[in-house]
């Protein structure tokens, strides 16, 4: 059976992105692999073995066009309102908290925050299928 191990996003500024993901989600550099024309930075934390791979292409100065197909990354947290307040205090401008209900029951409690390259990250409270 296949095991999901990482997802990759392209970023312009390695230091800026590493700082954002560290401040926002406690991700640390697990590995950094430089090639002649690009660098791969793998970020992770103790919560999961899944990693975020940042790809920095040498010589790139224009922001990437995210397109219509990209959706978002998602992370789960124990206390959504506390996490929202923490990210706001860091100046990361989290969006409003949204409650999604289905059949009269809570499906998800969430908000979005945007990284320096424009990628959306869904922050969802651990509940139901979102553990």
C-alpha positions in Angstrom: 0.0 0.0 0.0 1.3 3.5 -0.8 2.1 5.8 2.1 1.9 9.6 1.6 5.3 11.1 2.6 5.4 14.7 1.5 3.9 17.5 -0.6 5.9 20.1 -2.5 5.5 23.8 -3.1 7.7 26.2 -5.0 8.8 29.2 -3.0 10.9 32.3 -3.9 12.7 33.0 -0.7 13.9 30.0 1.4 14.6 32.0 4.6 11.2 33.7 4.5 9.3 30.5 3.9 11.2 28.5 6.5 10.6 31.2 9.1 6.8 31.3 8.3 6.3 27.6 8.5 8.4 27.5 11.7 6.5 30.3 13.4 3.1 29.2 12.2 3.3 25.4 12.6 6.5 24.5 14.4 8.0 22.9 11.3 11.8 22.6 11.4 14.3 21.7 8.6 14.6 17.9 8.5 16.9 18.0 5.5 18.2 20.4 2.9 19.5 19.2 -0.4 21.2 21.6 -2.9 21.4 20.8 -6.6 23.1 23.1 -9.3 19.8 24.7 -10.3 17.4 24.2 -7.3 17.3 23.4 -3.6 15.0 21.1 -1.7 14.1 21.9 1.9 12.2 19.3 3.8 10.2 20.6 6.8 8.6 18.4 9.5 7.6 18.3 13.2 7.1 15.6 15.8 3.4 15.4 15.2 3.6 13.4 11.9 6.1 11.8 9.5 4.5 13.7 6.6 6.8 16.5 5.3 6.4 19.7 3.4 9.0 20.0 0.7 10.0 23.6 -0.3 11.6 23.9 -3.7 13.7 27.0 -4.4 14.7 27.4 -8.1 17.9 29.4 -8.5 17.5 32.6 -10.5 13.7 32.8 -10.0 12.6 36.4 -9.2 8.9 36.4 -10.2 6.2 35.0 -8.0 4.7 31.7 -9.1 1.2 31.7 -10.6 -0.7 29.3 -8.3 -3.4 28.7 -10.9 -7.0 27.6 -10.5 -6.3 24.0 -9.6 -4.3 24.5 -6.4 -6.5 24.2 -3.3 -4.7 24.3 0.0 -2.5 22.4 2.5 -4.2 21.5 5.8 -3.1 21.0 9.4 -5.1 20.0 12.4 -4.8 21.5 15.9 -6.3 20.7 19.3 -7.7 24.2 20.1 -8.5 26.2 17.0 -9.4 29.5 18.8 -6.1 29.4 20.7 -4.2 28.8 17.5 -6.1 31.6 15.7 -5.1 34.0 18.5 -1.5 32.8 18.4 -1.1 33.3 14.7 -2.8 36.7 14.9 -0.4 37.8 17.7 2.5 36.8 15.4 1.1 39.1 12.7 0.3 36.3 10.3 -3.3 37.5 9.6 -5.4 34.4 9.9 -8.8 34.6 8.3 -12.1 34.4 10.2 -13.1 31.2 11.9 -15.7 29.2 9.9 -18.0 26.6 11.3 -19.2 24.0 8.8 -22.2 21.9 9.8 -23.8 19.0 8.1 -27.1 17.3 9.0 -27.2 19.5 12.1 -23.8 18.4 13.4 -20.4 20.0 13.4 -18.4 18.8 10.4 -15.4 21.2 10.7 -14.2 24.3 12.6 -11.5 26.0 10.6 -9.7 29.1 9.3 -7.2 29.8 6.6 -3.8 31.5 6.7 -1.7 32.4 3.7 2.1 31.9 3.5 4.5 34.4 2.0 4.1 32.9 -1.5 0.3 33.0 -1.5 -0.3 29.4 -0.6 -3.4 28.8 1.5 -3.2 26.7 4.6 -6.3 25.4 6.2 -6.1 25.1 10.0 -8.8 22.8 11.3 -9.7 21.8 14.8 -9.1 18.1 15.5 -12.6 16.6 15.4 -14.3 13.7 13.5 -12.3 12.9 10.4 -9.8 15.7 11.0 -7.4 14.2 13.5 
